[in-house]
Amino acid sequence: MTVSLTDSTSSTSTTQKPVRAIGLLSGGLDSMLAHALIRSQGIEVRAINFYTGLCIVETQRRLGRRRRDGSIPANEALGAAANLEMDMEFIDISGPDYLHLITHPRYGYGANANPCVDCRIFMFQKAKALMEEWGASFVFTGEVLGQRPKSQRRDTLRIVERDSGLTGRLVRPLSAKLLEPTIPEIEGLLDRERLLGFSGRTRGPQMALAREMGLTEFPQPAGGCCFLTDESFGRRFHDLMARRPERNLAEEEVLLLAMGRHFRLGDSKLIVARNELESGALKRFEPGRHTIEAIGVNGPVALAEGTPDEGTRCRMSAIVARYGQGRTHATVTIEWRAPDGSSERHEVTPEREEAAIEALRI
């Protein structure tokens, strides 16, 4: 099978209304291939990327983090659009409705804090509204049957299609031949024979197709770009939810869960920056929290949540001292600034028992 990125063969004549489709472009290889396949049939595609506030790479960009080689992490969706020579729209869905979905998922979580089924339904509901607004005939995505254990099973794909209101209008071009024909295929708007039958977790067929299409620049598979799929973030998320019967989550807390080292000491939590960049970023979260810093030696900024008693404050101070340049000193002075503006100092011996620290880490 040969597919050209510039193939403009269409099932419609020049006198007919062009066939339109809404495509979700994540920036990964699968979504790039899906867009190339649909466009190769002469379909007019509107590429969209939903911003959830939980993309790892985009968060690193916003925090100003750099890779080991000093470069700034690239936005993969923008890179994909550039490689495909097409426009793309960012749509921000990182509001209260999305946060409620994360904390109250109808279909539960995956291995960590990822409500993938509910998330897909939410996104496709938004895509359906755009489809109707733009006069498009269908929505498509780069999902591959059986590639992800929770969200891409055959039964789950049907649930997402049904609950999003896109029954018959949601096309998965990479696995279409293994799924029931969709309305645009039945109506002849899409040539089913030019769609594919990929399945499973192997990436070989996608890589081969990319070479055939001349796609040479795309991110390597890395298990997803969402903090909710990250094991460490998931532990912190579930730790927080376990202490909130109402299961509410503020937008600022999403970024805070992604930063620093987190420790649980009773009902209080300690967050210690991992580098200078995070120390600066943590300062924006000081309101309503205790701020902790070493005096006289360089060290990280730390925040404490809750109402830690004196013993807990001393223990937290020892942990903060352990991560600064005073870690080898006999004692380090640690200053606490309370939310009400008052301050106090503790003279502590830096915590040196790694096992003791790890026992508190979230």
Beta strands, then each sheet from edge to edge (+ up, - down):
strand 1: 20-24
strand 2: 44-51
strand 3: 88-92
strand 4: 138-140
strand 5: 170-171
strand 6: 261-265
strand 7: 268-272
strand 8: 290-295
strand 9: 302-305
strand 10: 332-337
strand 11: 343-348
sheet 1: 3+ 2+ 1+ 4+ 5+
sheet 2: 6+ 7- 9+ 8- 10+ 11-
end
